[in-house]
């Protein structure tokens, strides 16, 4: 396949959706699904996929918005936030997980999952429901509603201590209920991994990336 581009997936319930795929550079270490924020498979998420591909992973990011609207890519401003929240509200967790499962199937059924924001919460849910090599979640606030779910795959979570959208009680709740799950808290706010947001914190993003790659390389 070409280095990167769009492919079509089909979920188990028949829903068709597009996904952005980036091929591993050099020898493939493993395969990853990237679950996006509430801004669609936008320029930043495609860049995340391309960056992970440069690290040796074949990466697939399913467009979870397509349950509601096709080909939506939103900016990191207040209008983008509000529209993203509205679109996400039309998509159930079960539907989003079905689309992630379709991405896993496309990759041959042997992959890890990395998710951001909405995708970070879905990564936690998927860890107990889908066959994953590993699950890594960045600032997933809805994890607080799913603390009874126990990951069946190695799982790693990243949070920002200055996140005004997600209280530290979420990270503390995971630590209390699932002490074997590494939970890292950074001196940063929500979206600290995204270099297209005002909350981008390069030092935290770099450290989180090292930890993420460490787990991924350990499970493949």
Secondary structure, 3 states (H helix, E strand, C coil): CCCEEEEEEECCCCCEEEEEEECCCCCCCEEEEEECCCCCCCHHHHHHHHHHHHCCEEEEEECHHHHCCCCCCCCCCHHHHHHHHHHHCCCCHHHHHHHHHHHHHHCCCCCEEEEECHHHHHHHHHHHHCCCCEEEEECCHHHHHHCCCCCCCEEEEEEECCCCCCCHHHHHHHHHHCCCCEEEEECCCCCCCCCCCCCCCHHHHHHHHHHHHHHHHHHC
